[in-house]
């Protein structure tokens, strides 16, 4: 039986270097104390924001400095937990970080309340009188947009102080996933093979052997099922929290409240969910039929969706080889961009080992004033190359934004955040296809691109559809239980796949696999990002440098524009369904070519 390494056993060169944030944990703890002590630099302005533009400028300047330090301190705590959430010391570090964030959130809650209490037109007058406030204009406009939904200052302060409580569902989910869940091993060729979130999602789900793949899914689902009622309670608490807050704040619904910070309309939200599901389903059902035929299966189960169609051709790739492919594939984006990529790959920005307690999947954390950190579990597959290219897209985007924007303006709306990441997958895929005359390699790349679209246009989109339906049920007073979640998820999967994929009880449990449900309306934004990414990647292929220059301007703009404005800068009009339909049509063309190749 292959044993997973502990964090202490993994090679240091495969880990990220958190000492770039803080040399030691003791230094981090001293910074927590210093931040708490320095909060008075901001709170000294409580009750004074009406005194004039210069006072507001002084206050926001101090607030910006504290926010930058808080971001780095919070990132250190989160990253420590992500590298090994089973370690009690890391659990304590995260708890300390969360406590400070709650304390500072309560201390600084007066900023929004006082700004909104000023007579209408006051902030606009301040902006006209004081040129130094110009960098804060976007942030101030976002605060003012909250005017109809802001509560009494004392209530806002109380809610800010309760952030650890209101954020508990997310914490509970991650704690159960990292520290409690255990899965029974499976037997493969007489050998016991361990099953974990990481081993299942990175390797076993894509096993070419049908018995191994299905046995692993049964073990994985059995492990999830043991915690279904606990995690359903966490899911329900998250939903109920948002329903109650939306009513308190006077929103039409929780969905309207969660879309507000994304700065997109309810119509855009519904367009993405509706158009992709309706128009992509026929293509993906064709793909499912192709899979069943090529795999020689009498029925296609949910766990067969990721199975390799050409198992004899699975080019392995080391981390170093993958790094070079990414560098070559993204070179079209220019010297500054590729320098960031190269540094990330060689200077321990990336944690690519696998160890007990490590967070699953992949993500990029980009604390302002420090370099980004990327988490991934490398399994020597070409699929890892595209996933790492995706996370490097986040890293490069937010590095360029940091270089050009302030801490209050560098991060764009969640609606746009996945565009710079998904485009990298497409650019690297295009590069691999251009560099080969081997039809088998071209077919393999098409399958990898279809995996990207399945991940974002199907898996994450259907997570978004689950949110849409569950919030509607909660608004109507329906209790949210494990049964409700599984039944609703099952119906969504059945409707989308139209009988081409068999949806069993294990498939219905897939609502337990992602933390995205605890991050607002995050899941559907992957589809929004991939829609933009598809259009821009095609523009770069067709136009070359002019499209690249437009895209780099977008990346450097950070969060200084609303998401649809950023897309418009890149040449994509998301106010209409047409770019969505174009992206779906591209997926259809990939399925067409794959069908012909087989």
C-alpha positions as CSV (number, residue, x, y, z in Angstrom):
1,X,0.0,0.0,0.0
2,X,1.4,3.4,-1.0
3,X,1.6,5.7,2.0
4,X,0.9,9.4,1.6
5,X,3.7,11.5,3.0
6,X,3.3,13.8,5.9
7,X,4.1,17.5,5.4
8,X,7.4,17.1,7.2
9,X,8.4,14.4,4.7
10,X,7.9,16.2,1.4
11,X,10.9,17.7,-0.3
12,X,11.2,21.4,0.5
13,X,11.7,22.4,-3.1
14,X,8.2,21.1,-3.8
15,X,6.7,23.5,-1.3
16,X,5.9,27.2,-1.3
17,X,8.1,29.6,0.8
18,X,5.9,31.2,3.3
19,X,8.9,32.9,4.9
20,X,8.6,35.5,2.1
21,X,5.5,36.6,3.9
22,X,6.8,36.3,7.4
23,X,10.2,34.8,8.3
24,X,8.8,32.9,11.2
25,X,5.5,32.3,12.9
26,X,6.8,34.4,15.8
27,X,7.2,37.4,13.3
28,X,3.6,36.8,12.1
29,X,2.3,36.8,15.7
30,X,4.1,40.0,16.4
31,X,2.6,41.6,13.3
32,X,-0.9,40.5,14.6
33,X,-0.2,42.4,17.8
34,X,1.1,45.4,15.9
35,X,-1.9,45.6,13.6
36,X,-4.3,45.5,16.5
37,X,-2.3,48.3,18.2
38,X,-2.1,50.4,15.0
39,X,-5.9,50.1,14.4
40,X,-6.2,53.4,16.3
41,X,-4.5,55.1,13.3
42,X,-7.8,54.5,11.5
43,X,-10.3,54.6,14.4
44,X,-9.0,58.1,15.5
45,X,-11.1,59.4,12.6
46,X,-14.4,57.8,13.9
47,X,-17.0,60.6,13.9
48,X,-14.8,63.0,11.9
49,X,-15.5,62.1,8.2
50,X,-17.8,65.0,7.9
51,X,-15.0,67.5,8.7
52,X,-13.8,67.7,5.2
53,X,-12.0,66.1,2.3
54,X,-8.5,66.3,3.9
55,X,-9.7,64.4,6.9
56,X,-11.2,61.7,4.7
57,X,-8.0,61.5,2.7
58,X,-5.9,61.0,5.9
59,X,-8.3,58.4,7.1
60,X,-8.4,56.4,3.9
61,X,-4.6,56.6,3.6
62,X,-4.2,54.9,7.0
63,X,-7.0,52.4,6.2
64,X,-5.3,51.4,3.0
65,X,-2.0,50.8,4.8
66,X,-3.7,48.6,7.5
67,X,-5.7,46.7,4.8
68,X,-2.5,45.8,3.1
69,X,-0.9,44.5,6.3
70,X,-4.1,42.6,7.2
71,X,-4.2,41.0,3.7
72,X,-0.7,39.6,4.2
73,X,-1.4,38.4,7.8
74,X,-4.6,36.7,6.8
75,X,-3.0,35.0,3.8
76,X,-0.3,33.5,6.0
77,X,-2.9,32.0,8.3
78,X,-4.9,30.6,5.4
79,X,-1.9,29.2,3.5
80,X,-0.6,27.5,6.6
81,X,-4.0,25.7,7.0
82,X,-4.1,24.8,3.3
83,X,-0.7,23.1,3.4
84,X,-1.8,20.8,6.2
85,X,-5.3,21.3,7.7
86,X,-4.9,18.2,9.9
87,X,-2.1,19.9,11.9
88,X,-3.5,21.4,15.2
89,X,-0.9,24.1,15.1
90,X,-2.1,25.2,11.6
91,X,-5.7,25.1,12.8
92,X,-4.7,27.4,15.7
93,X,-2.9,29.8,13.3
94,X,-5.9,30.0,11.1
95,X,-8.2,30.7,14.1
96,X,-5.9,33.5,15.3
97,X,-5.9,35.0,11.8
98,X,-9.7,34.9,11.6
99,X,-10.1,36.4,15.1
100,X,-7.9,39.4,14.0
101,X,-9.9,39.9,10.8
102,X,-13.1,39.9,12.8
103,X,-11.7,42.4,15.3
104,X,-10.5,44.7,12.6
105,X,-13.7,44.4,10.6
106,X,-15.7,45.6,13.6
107,X,-13.2,48.4,14.3
108,X,-13.4,49.7,10.7
109,X,-17.1,49.2,10.2
110,X,-17.6,52.9,11.0
111,X,-16.0,53.9,7.6
112,X,-18.9,52.7,5.5
113,X,-21.6,53.8,8.0
114,X,-20.3,57.3,8.4
115,X,-19.7,57.8,4.6
116,X,-23.3,56.7,4.0
117,X,-24.6,59.0,6.7
118,X,-23.1,62.1,5.1
119,X,-25.6,64.3,3.2
120,X,-26.0,63.2,-0.4
121,X,-23.4,64.8,-2.6
122,X,-20.8,65.3,0.1
123,X,-18.4,62.5,-1.0
124,X,-18.7,63.8,-4.6
125,X,-17.8,67.3,-3.4
126,X,-14.8,65.9,-1.5
127,X,-13.6,64.1,-4.7
128,X,-13.8,67.4,-6.6
129,X,-12.0,69.4,-3.8
130,X,-9.2,67.0,-3.0
131,X,-7.1,65.5,-5.9
132,X,-5.5,63.1,-3.5
133,X,-8.8,61.2,-3.2
134,X,-8.7,60.3,-6.9
135,X,-7.2,56.8,-6.3
136,X,-10.0,56.1,-3.8
137,X,-12.9,57.1,-6.2
138,X,-13.7,53.6,-7.3
139,X,-13.8,52.3,-3.7
140,X,-15.9,55.2,-2.6
141,X,-18.4,54.7,-5.4
142,X,-18.7,51.0,-4.4
143,X,-19.4,52.1,-0.8
144,X,-22.0,54.7,-1.9
145,X,-23.8,52.0,-4.0
146,X,-24.5,50.2,-0.7
147,X,-26.6,53.2,0.6
148,X,-30.0,51.6,0.1
149,X,-28.9,48.4,1.9
150,X,-26.9,49.7,4.9
151,X,-28.2,49.2,8.4
152,X,-27.8,51.3,11.5
153,X,-24.1,51.9,12.3
154,X,-24.3,49.9,15.6
155,X,-25.9,47.0,13.7
156,X,-23.2,47.1,11.0
157,X,-20.5,47.1,13.7
158,X,-22.2,44.1,15.4
159,X,-22.4,42.2,12.1
160,X,-18.7,42.9,11.4
161,X,-17.8,41.6,14.9
162,X,-19.7,38.4,14.1
163,X,-17.7,37.6,11.0
164,X,-16.2,34.5,12.6
165,X,-19.7,33.3,13.3
166,X,-21.2,34.2,9.9
167,X,-18.2,32.6,8.3
168,X,-18.5,29.4,10.3
169,X,-20.1,27.3,7.5
170,X,-17.1,27.7,5.3
171,X,-14.7,26.9,8.2
172,X,-16.8,23.8,9.1
173,X,-16.8,22.5,5.6
174,X,-13.0,22.9,5.2
175,X,-12.4,21.4,8.7
176,X,-14.5,18.4,8.0
177,X,-12.8,17.9,4.6
178,X,-9.2,18.3,5.7
179,X,-9.3,16.9,9.2
180,X,-12.1,14.4,9.5
181,X,-13.0,12.7,6.2
182,X,-11.5,9.3,5.7
183,X,-12.0,6.9,2.8
184,X,-11.6,3.2,2.7
185,X,-8.8,1.9,0.5
186,X,-9.6,-0.1,-2.6
187,X,-7.8,-3.2,-4.0
188,X,-6.1,-3.0,-7.4
189,X,-4.3,-6.1,-8.7
190,X,-4.0,-7.5,-5.2
191,X,-2.6,-4.3,-3.8
192,X,-4.3,-1.9,-1.4
193,X,-4.6,1.6,-2.9
194,X,-5.5,4.6,-0.6
195,X,-8.4,6.9,-1.5
196,X,-8.4,10.5,-0.5
197,X,-9.8,13.7,-2.0
198,X,-6.5,14.3,-3.6
199,X,-5.8,10.8,-4.9
200,X,-9.4,10.5,-6.2
201,X,-9.7,13.8,-8.0
202,X,-6.1,13.8,-9.3
203,X,-5.7,10.1,-10.3
204,X,-8.4,7.6,-9.6
205,X,-11.2,9.5,-11.2
206,X,-9.2,9.4,-14.4
207,X,-8.1,5.7,-14.2
208,X,-8.3,3.9,-17.5
209,X,-9.5,0.7,-15.7
210,X,-13.3,0.7,-15.3
211,X,-13.3,-1.5,-12.2
212,X,-10.6,0.7,-10.4
213,X,-12.4,3.9,-11.4
214,X,-15.8,2.7,-10.2
215,X,-14.5,1.1,-7.0
216,X,-12.7,4.3,-6.2
217,X,-15.9,6.3,-6.7
218,X,-17.9,4.0,-4.4
219,X,-15.2,4.4,-1.7
220,X,-15.1,8.2,-2.2
221,X,-18.9,8.5,-2.1
222,X,-19.2,6.3,1.0
223,X,-16.8,8.6,2.7
224,X,-18.8,11.6,1.7
225,X,-22.1,10.0,2.7
226,X,-20.8,9.6,6.3
227,X,-20.8,13.4,6.6
228,X,-23.8,14.3,4.5
229,X,-25.9,15.5,7.3
230,X,-23.1,17.6,8.9
231,X,-22.2,19.3,5.7
232,X,-25.9,19.7,4.7
233,X,-26.3,21.6,8.0
234,X,-23.3,23.8,7.1
235,X,-24.7,24.4,3.6
236,X,-28.2,25.2,5.0
237,X,-26.6,27.6,7.5
238,X,-24.8,29.5,4.7
239,X,-28.0,29.7,2.7
240,X,-30.1,30.8,5.6
241,X,-27.6,33.4,6.7
242,X,-27.7,35.0,3.2
243,X,-31.5,34.8,3.0
244,X,-31.8,36.6,6.4
245,X,-29.2,39.2,5.6
246,X,-30.8,40.0,2.3
247,X,-34.1,40.6,4.0
248,X,-32.5,42.7,6.7
249,X,-30.8,44.8,4.1
250,X,-33.8,45.2,1.9
251,X,-32.7,43.2,-1.1
252,X,-35.3,41.6,-3.4
253,X,-33.6,38.2,-2.7
254,X,-30.4,36.6,-1.5
255,X,-29.4,36.3,-5.1
256,X,-29.7,40.0,-5.7
257,X,-27.6,40.6,-2.5
258,X,-24.9,38.2,-3.6
259,X,-24.8,39.7,-7.2
260,X,-24.5,43.2,-5.8
261,X,-20.7,43.1,-5.1
262,X,-20.1,41.3,-8.4
263,X,-21.6,44.4,-10.1
264,X,-23.7,42.4,-12.6
265,X,-27.4,42.3,-13.2
266,X,-29.8,39.4,-12.5
267,X,-30.4,39.2,-16.3
268,X,-26.7,38.5,-17.0
269,X,-26.7,35.9,-14.2
270,X,-29.7,34.1,-15.7
271,X,-28.3,34.4,-19.2
272,X,-25.2,32.5,-18.4
273,X,-27.0,29.8,-16.5
274,X,-29.8,29.4,-19.0
275,X,-28.0,29.8,-22.3
276,X,-25.1,27.4,-21.5
277,X,-27.4,24.7,-20.0
278,X,-29.8,24.8,-22.9
279,X,-27.3,25.1,-25.8
280,X,-24.4,23.1,-24.4
281,X,-26.4,20.1,-23.3
282,X,-26.8,18.6,-26.9
283,X,-23.1,18.8,-27.5
284,X,-22.2,17.2,-24.1
285,X,-24.8,14.5,-24.7
286,X,-23.1,13.7,-28.0
287,X,-19.8,13.6,-26.1
288,X,-21.3,11.2,-23.6
289,X,-22.5,8.9,-26.3
290,X,-19.0,9.0,-27.9
291,X,-17.5,8.2,-24.5
292,X,-19.8,5.2,-24.0
293,X,-19.0,3.8,-27.4
294,X,-15.2,4.3,-27.3
295,X,-15.0,3.0,-23.7
296,X,-17.0,0.0,-24.6
297,X,-19.5,0.5,-21.8
298,X,-23.1,-0.7,-21.8
299,X,-23.9,2.3,-19.5
300,X,-22.0,5.5,-18.7
301,X,-21.9,6.3,-15.0
302,X,-21.1,9.7,-13.6
303,X,-17.7,8.5,-12.5
304,X,-16.9,7.6,-16.1
305,X,-17.1,11.2,-17.4
306,X,-13.4,11.8,-16.7
307,X,-12.1,8.4,-18.0
308,X,-9.4,8.6,-20.7
309,X,-10.7,7.8,-24.2
310,X,-7.2,6.8,-25.4
311,X,-5.6,5.3,-22.3
312,X,-2.7,4.0,-24.3
313,X,-1.7,7.6,-25.0
314,X,-1.2,9.5,-21.8
315,X,2.0,11.5,-22.1
316,X,3.5,11.8,-18.7
317,X,5.2,15.1,-17.8
318,X,7.4,16.1,-15.0
319,X,7.0,19.4,-13.2
320,X,10.1,20.8,-15.0
321,X,8.8,19.6,-18.4
322,X,5.3,21.1,-17.7
323,X,6.9,24.4,-16.7
324,X,8.6,24.7,-20.1
325,X,5.4,23.9,-22.0
326,X,3.7,26.7,-20.0
327,X,6.5,29.2,-20.7
328,X,6.4,28.4,-24.4
329,X,2.6,28.5,-24.6
330,X,2.2,31.8,-22.8
331,X,5.2,33.6,-24.5
332,X,2.7,35.3,-26.8
333,X,1.7,37.5,-23.8
334,X,5.0,39.3,-23.8
335,X,8.1,39.7,-21.7
336,X,6.7,41.2,-18.5
337,X,4.0,38.5,-18.3
338,X,6.4,35.6,-19.0
339,X,8.9,37.0,-16.4
340,X,6.2,36.6,-13.8
341,X,5.5,33.1,-14.9
342,X,9.2,32.1,-14.9
343,X,9.7,33.5,-11.4
344,X,6.7,31.7,-10.1
345,X,7.9,28.4,-11.5
346,X,11.5,28.7,-10.1
347,X,11.2,30.7,-6.9
348,X,8.9,28.6,-4.8
349,X,5.7,30.4,-5.4
350,X,4.1,27.0,-6.0
351,X,3.3,24.2,-3.6
352,X,3.1,21.1,-5.8
353,X,3.7,18.2,-3.5
354,X,1.0,15.9,-2.1
355,X,0.8,15.3,1.6
356,X,-1.7,14.3,4.3
357,X,-4.0,17.2,5.2
358,X,-3.2,19.3,2.2
359,X,-6.1,21.2,0.6
360,X,-7.4,19.5,-2.5
361,X,-7.8,21.0,-6.0
362,X,-5.8,24.1,-6.9
363,X,-5.9,27.7,-6.1
364,X,-3.9,30.9,-6.2
365,X,-3.7,33.4,-3.3
366,X,-2.5,36.9,-4.1
367,X,-1.9,39.0,-1.0
368,X,-1.3,42.6,-1.9
369,X,2.3,43.6,-1.3
370,X,3.7,40.1,-1.6
371,X,4.0,37.6,-4.5
372,X,1.2,35.1,-5.2
373,X,1.1,31.6,-3.8
374,X,-0.2,28.7,-5.9
375,X,-1.4,25.3,-4.5
376,X,-1.6,22.2,-6.7
377,X,-0.9,18.5,-6.3
378,X,1.3,17.4,-9.2
379,X,0.6,13.9,-10.5
380,X,2.9,13.9,-13.6
381,X,0.1,14.3,-16.1
382,X,-0.4,16.7,-18.9
383,X,-3.8,17.7,-17.3
384,X,-1.7,19.2,-14.5
385,X,0.0,21.5,-17.1
386,X,-3.3,23.1,-18.0
387,X,-4.4,23.4,-14.3
388,X,-1.1,25.1,-13.4
389,X,-1.4,27.4,-16.4
390,X,-4.8,28.3,-15.0
391,X,-3.5,29.2,-11.6
392,X,-0.6,31.1,-13.1
393,X,-3.2,33.2,-15.0
394,X,-4.5,34.3,-11.6
395,X,-1.0,35.0,-10.4
396,X,0.1,37.1,-13.4
397,X,-3.2,39.0,-13.5
398,X,-3.1,40.1,-9.9
399,X,0.7,40.7,-10.0
400,X,0.2,43.1,-12.9
401,X,-2.8,44.7,-11.2
402,X,-0.8,45.2,-8.0
403,X,2.0,46.9,-10.0
404,X,-0.6,49.4,-11.4
405,X,-3.3,49.7,-8.7
406,X,-3.8,50.2,-5.0
407,X,-4.8,47.6,-2.5
408,X,-8.4,48.9,-2.7
409,X,-8.5,48.7,-6.5
410,X,-6.4,45.8,-7.6
411,X,-8.9,42.9,-7.4
412,X,-11.8,42.9,-9.9
413,X,-15.3,41.6,-9.4
414,X,-15.6,37.8,-8.8
415,X,-17.6,37.8,-12.0
416,X,-14.5,38.5,-14.0
417,X,-11.8,36.8,-11.9
418,X,-11.8,33.5,-13.8
419,X,-11.2,35.1,-17.2
420,X,-7.4,35.6,-16.9
421,X,-7.0,32.0,-15.7
422,X,-9.1,30.1,-18.2
423,X,-7.6,31.9,-21.1
424,X,-4.2,30.5,-20.2
425,X,-5.5,26.9,-20.5
426,X,-6.7,27.7,-24.0
427,X,-3.4,29.4,-25.0
428,X,-1.3,26.5,-23.8
429,X,-3.6,24.0,-25.5
430,X,-3.4,26.0,-28.8
431,X,0.4,26.0,-28.4
432,X,0.6,22.3,-28.0
433,X,-1.6,21.6,-31.0
434,X,0.5,24.0,-33.2
435,X,3.7,22.2,-32.2
436,X,2.6,18.7,-33.3
437,X,1.8,16.9,-36.5
438,X,0.7,13.8,-34.6
439,X,-3.1,13.3,-34.9
440,X,-3.1,11.3,-31.7
441,X,-1.5,14.3,-29.8
442,X,-4.0,16.7,-31.4
443,X,-6.9,14.4,-30.3
444,X,-5.4,14.3,-26.8
445,X,-5.3,18.1,-26.6
446,X,-8.9,18.4,-27.7
447,X,-9.9,16.0,-24.9
448,X,-8.0,18.1,-22.4
449,X,-9.7,21.3,-23.7
450,X,-13.0,19.5,-23.4
451,X,-12.1,18.6,-19.8
452,X,-11.6,22.4,-19.2
453,X,-15.0,23.2,-20.7
454,X,-16.6,20.3,-18.8
455,X,-15.0,21.6,-15.5
456,X,-16.2,25.2,-16.1
457,X,-19.2,25.0,-18.4
458,X,-20.7,21.9,-16.9
459,X,-19.4,21.0,-13.4
460,X,-19.2,24.5,-12.0
461,X,-22.2,25.8,-14.0
462,X,-24.4,23.0,-12.6
463,X,-23.1,23.9,-9.1
464,X,-24.4,27.4,-9.9
465,X,-27.7,26.0,-11.0
466,X,-27.9,24.1,-7.7
467,X,-27.4,27.4,-5.9
468,X,-30.1,29.1,-7.9
469,X,-32.6,26.4,-7.0
470,X,-31.6,26.0,-3.4
471,X,-31.8,29.7,-2.7
472,X,-35.3,29.8,-4.3
473,X,-36.4,26.9,-2.0
474,X,-34.9,28.6,1.0
475,X,-36.6,31.9,0.1
476,X,-39.9,30.0,0.0
477,X,-39.3,28.5,3.5
478,X,-38.3,25.0,2.4
479,X,-35.9,23.4,4.9
480,X,-32.5,22.6,3.3
481,X,-31.4,19.1,4.2
482,X,-29.1,16.4,2.8
483,X,-32.1,14.8,1.1
484,X,-33.1,18.2,-0.4
485,X,-29.6,18.8,-1.7
486,X,-29.1,15.3,-3.1
487,X,-32.5,15.2,-4.8
488,X,-32.0,18.7,-6.3
489,X,-28.5,17.9,-7.5
490,X,-29.7,14.6,-9.0
491,X,-32.5,16.3,-11.0
492,X,-30.1,18.9,-12.3
493,X,-27.7,16.3,-13.5
494,X,-30.5,14.2,-15.1
495,X,-32.0,17.2,-16.9
496,X,-28.6,18.2,-18.3
497,X,-27.4,14.8,-19.4
498,X,-30.8,13.7,-20.7
499,X,-30.3,10.0,-19.9
500,X,-26.9,9.7,-21.6
501,X,-25.2,9.5,-18.1
502,X,-26.7,7.3,-15.4
503,X,-27.2,9.4,-12.3
504,X,-27.1,7.2,-9.2
505,X,-27.1,8.0,-5.5
506,X,-23.4,8.5,-5.5
507,X,-23.6,11.1,-8.2
508,X,-26.3,12.9,-6.3
509,X,-23.7,13.5,-3.5
510,X,-21.5,15.6,-5.6
511,X,-22.8,18.8,-3.9
512,X,-20.4,17.8,-1.1
513,X,-17.2,18.1,-3.2
514,X,-16.7,21.9,-3.5
515,X,-16.2,24.8,-1.1
516,X,-17.6,27.3,-3.7
517,X,-21.1,27.2,-2.2
518,X,-19.6,29.1,0.8
519,X,-18.1,31.9,-1.3
520,X,-21.2,33.7,-2.5
521,X,-22.4,33.0,-6.1
522,X,-19.0,31.9,-7.2
523,X,-19.5,28.7,-9.2
524,X,-21.3,30.2,-12.2
525,X,-18.5,32.8,-12.6
526,X,-16.2,30.1,-13.9
527,X,-18.5,30.0,-17.0
528,X,-18.5,33.8,-17.3
529,X,-14.7,33.8,-17.2
530,X,-14.3,31.0,-19.7
531,X,-16.7,32.8,-22.0
532,X,-14.4,35.8,-22.0
533,X,-11.3,33.6,-22.1
534,X,-12.6,31.8,-25.2
535,X,-13.3,35.0,-27.1
536,X,-10.0,36.6,-26.2
537,X,-7.9,33.5,-27.0
538,X,-9.6,33.4,-30.4
539,X,-8.9,37.1,-30.9
540,X,-5.2,36.6,-30.0
541,X,-5.0,33.7,-32.5
542,X,-6.6,35.8,-35.2
543,X,-5.3,39.3,-34.6
544,X,-2.1,38.7,-32.8
545,X,-0.4,41.7,-31.0
546,X,-3.3,44.1,-31.0
547,X,-5.5,41.6,-29.1
548,X,-2.6,40.9,-26.7
549,X,-2.1,44.6,-25.9
550,X,-5.9,45.0,-25.2
551,X,-5.7,42.0,-22.9
552,X,-2.7,43.3,-21.0
553,X,-4.4,46.6,-20.4
554,X,-7.4,44.8,-19.0
555,X,-5.1,42.8,-16.6
556,X,-3.3,45.9,-15.4
557,X,-6.7,47.7,-14.8
558,X,-7.4,45.3,-12.0
559,X,-10.6,46.3,-10.3
560,X,-10.8,49.9,-11.5
561,X,-13.7,49.0,-13.8
562,X,-16.9,47.0,-13.5
563,X,-16.6,43.5,-14.9
564,X,-18.6,44.0,-18.0
565,X,-16.5,47.1,-18.7
566,X,-13.3,45.0,-18.4
567,X,-14.8,42.5,-20.8
568,X,-15.7,45.3,-23.2
569,X,-12.1,46.6,-23.0
570,X,-11.0,43.1,-24.2
571,X,-13.6,43.3,-27.0
572,X,-16.3,41.0,-25.5
573,X,-19.8,42.3,-25.0
574,X,-21.3,40.2,-22.1
575,X,-24.5,42.3,-22.0
576,X,-25.8,40.0,-24.8
577,X,-25.9,36.2,-25.0
578,X,-23.9,36.2,-28.2
579,X,-20.4,35.6,-26.7
580,X,-21.9,32.8,-24.6
581,X,-23.3,31.2,-27.7
582,X,-20.0,31.6,-29.6
583,X,-18.2,29.8,-26.8
584,X,-20.7,27.0,-26.7
585,X,-20.4,26.7,-30.5
586,X,-16.6,26.3,-30.1
587,X,-17.2,23.4,-27.7
588,X,-19.5,21.9,-30.3
589,X,-16.7,22.1,-32.9
590,X,-14.3,20.3,-30.5
591,X,-16.8,17.5,-30.1
592,X,-17.2,17.4,-33.9
593,X,-13.5,16.9,-34.4
594,X,-13.2,14.4,-31.6
595,X,-16.0,12.3,-33.1
596,X,-14.3,12.3,-36.5
597,X,-11.0,11.3,-34.9
598,X,-12.5,8.2,-33.5
